[in-house]
Structure formats: C-alpha cells, structure tokens
Amino acid sequence: MKIHTKAVHAGDRKASGGHTPVTTPIHTATSYFYQSMEQLDRVFAEEEQGYCYARHDNPSAAALEGLMCELESGDSALACASGMAALHTAILTALTDRRRSIVAASAMYGATTSLLMNVFEPSGAAIHFADFCDLDALRAVVAEARPGCIVMESISNPLLRVAEIDAIAAIANEAGAALVVDNTFATPMLVRPLELGAHFSVHSVTKYLAGHGDVLGGVVVTKQPHADTLRSLGRTIGPVLGPFECYLTMRGIKTFPLRMERQCANACRVAGWLASHPRVERVFFTGDPAHPDQAAIRRLFPANLYGAMISFEIRGAGREEVFRFMDGLEMIVRATSLGDVHTMMLYPVMSSHRELSPKHRQRMGINDNLVRLSLGIEAAEDIIADLDQALAK
Ligand SMILES: Cc1ncc(COP(=O)(O)O)c(C=O)c1O
C-alpha cells in the first residue's frame, strides 16, 4: 500500500467484542483485569496478547505504534510524551550494551545538542561532534571515537543540510554502532531511515505527523534486535504518550500525506520568491538546485518533494530588525514549533537554538539575521503577501 492509504487505515480498528469501531477509541484505563489470575500472569509474561498496566502498554498507544511501524518500515515502536523523550529513549536503547561514546552531527536541533552535552555527557558518555555531510571527516571521527551510537537528523534544523543516511548507516555498522536518525523534518513521505540501514527513526510527532498545533508527542521506531530493549526500557523509565494524545496524533496522521504535499509545494513557491527579494541575503532550502547536498537530496528524496522548511537571512539585520520584521507579520504565526497547518516563523537564536552559546551557534552557522519558516497549507499567494509587507516594514 502507498503511504496515503497506510496513513488512513494502518494500526486502527481493532474489534471490540462483537463490533469494530471505525477509529481506535481513547482507552483511559490505567489497569486491566482478566477472567483469572492465571490469565493475567500469562499476559504479564507476554505468553498471551493483552494489556496489564498503561505504562507498559495501552491499546490507543499500540494502534499509533502499529501505524508508525507501517509508515517507517519498523518492527516495533514506542509512543513517547515528546520528541525529546523519544530521542532520550532511543539513544539510551542504542547505548545499551555498547560503548558509551556518541558521535553526533554538529548541525542539529539545539535541545538535542543539549541532551547530549547536559544529560549524556555528565552521565559518563563521551560526545564527539562531526560534519555529517563530509563523509571522510566523519569516518575519521568515528575511527577515533569508536562510538556505540551515532545521532543525526535527516534534514538538519535549522540550516537544512541533508547527509547520506545509507552511507552513514554503513559507517555505523562497520564501527559496531547503532544509528539514530531524527526524521522529524523529512517525515516518512521523504525518507524512511530504517529502509536505508538506520537502527532507529525518531519523530517529534508534535510537528508534521500530528500537524495541528495541539499535541506534544514523540515516537521511536526500530527493528529487531533493538525492539525488546526499547520496550523494556520504556516500561522502566515510563516516557509513554497519554491515550488522548495518541488519538489526536492518529487523527492527524490520516491527513498528513495530503498536508505534506501541499506544504512542500508552498515551500517551493515561497523559496523561489524569497531568493529574488532584495532584503533577503541568503535562502536555505532543500529544493534549491544549488543546495550543497543536491546529490544526496536527488538520490534520497522522491521527485518534487523537498520538505516544507525554509530558513533565510535578512540582509544587514540584527536582533532588533528581525524582531521588527517578525512583529510586522499579520497572518504568519510567530511561534516556536513547525509542521502545523498554519505557517509559522521562529527566530533560532531566541528559541530552537537559544540554549547554545553564541560561539557554538556561530560555529554552526546560525547567524543573528537568520529566521526559520515552516510552511503551512494556506494559499502560497497569501504567505508571500504577508512576508512582502513585513519585509517592507
Ligand atoms: C528536529 C527536532 N527534533 C526534536 C524536537 C523535539 O520535539 P518535542 O518538542 O516534541 O520534544 C524538535 C522540536 O522542535 C525538533 O525540531
């Protein structure tokens, strides 16, 4: 089945008694009981399919996890309370029984960098950063660091670099490391990391998958042999997603392929317009034919879908001018997040990469005149008109 069909049908509709609801109900029960203690014991031992306690498993979460396995070609998934909880759990799972050394892409979401430096490093893991778009440089860092885990984003936040996941998975396998890919920006419409050899694909479902700005959630999708470790760690540390959020996420996913196509088309139109605007210094967009990772993009992404994020620098602007420009937006929402039905703009220096030092941001290439635009599903003409009037201000 194609992704549009899977998004509507997969995981959902379990028979309940004599009837089958057309969508999975919100199962709020924290505990389940059975005809006998013998049967409950078999469910605890996983000899019989069933549910005992909501931190272990829940029918609403199981439906979402089944759906995500279909979309990402995984064997097992864990729905988590946020994208960060999902990344934390994925990296912990990847490091289980492996060397406590992590090689991570130098260009990533600020909180992911903070997770590595402020949580994993103090707990004894060695953290090494590398440019993942330079495979020779990455091989050298991996040879030196001998990592147990490698972490990257399929499209980097916010400068939209695209590294070759399949080549990096080969490097990881050779080094005996597990590759964790944050697939939030690309989504399974563009790339399915597990099909390219990655060991974990992680999402903030808060973004494109749920898509309506009303759910905070995450998911880890993996294949054997990591599935059992992922489940048992999930049960122990309890990062699980609540049933209402599972329901909202599944509801969002039904229309996600349609939304994503429209959002990608809007991004192409708006990026072309921004590139010729005299007040715009530089546009970062994966659909730009001059993008530095053009070869990887052509090889890994389907034709005409490049993602729906654009970052751009405003000529000669500092924080004050960026604030004036963003305050001048009338329809585009000035807020932190991305992937929603409404177009949103964020100032990385102030939000997504705020936790990093100015020096660290500078090294990453995140300048004070950079803004990040997440395209929604509105008419492209209206998005362009709003940018135009705000840039004029
Ligand atoms: C690429 C990426 N990964 C992970 C996250 C974290 O997701 P959440 O806010 O759901 O924890 C974000 C949040 O913006 C993100 O942009």
PDBQT file of the ligand as one rigid body, heavy atoms in Angstrom, charges set to zero:
ROOT
HETATM    1  C1  LIG A 401      14.195  18.288  14.725  1.00  0.00    +0.000 C 
HETATM    2  C2  LIG A 401      13.532  18.243  16.064  1.00  0.00    +0.000 A 
HETATM    3  N1  LIG A 401      13.641  17.125  16.804  1.00  0.00    +0.000 NA
HETATM    4  C3  LIG A 401      13.075  17.037  18.025  1.00  0.00    +0.000 A 
HETATM    5  C4  LIG A 401      12.362  18.076  18.555  1.00  0.00    +0.000 A 
HETATM    6  C5  LIG A 401      11.765  17.953  19.938  1.00  0.00    +0.000 C 
HETATM    7  O1  LIG A 401      10.417  17.690  19.853  1.00  0.00    +0.000 OA
HETATM    8  P1  LIG A 401       9.409  17.985  21.073  1.00  0.00    +0.000 P 
HETATM    9  O2  LIG A 401       9.271  19.465  21.160  1.00  0.00    +0.000 OA
HETATM   10  O3  LIG A 401       8.151  17.272  20.653  1.00  0.00    +0.000 OA
HETATM   11  O4  LIG A 401      10.016  17.401  22.294  1.00  0.00    +0.000 OA
HETATM   12  C6  LIG A 401      12.201  19.254  17.821  1.00  0.00    +0.000 A 
HETATM   13  C7  LIG A 401      11.426  20.375  18.378  1.00  0.00    +0.000 C 
HETATM   14  O5  LIG A 401      11.335  21.451  17.821  1.00  0.00    +0.000 OA
HETATM   15  C8  LIG A 401      12.817  19.351  16.547  1.00  0.00    +0.000 A 
HETATM   16  O6  LIG A 401      12.739  20.459  15.810  1.00  0.00    +0.000 OA
ENDROOT
TORSDOF 0
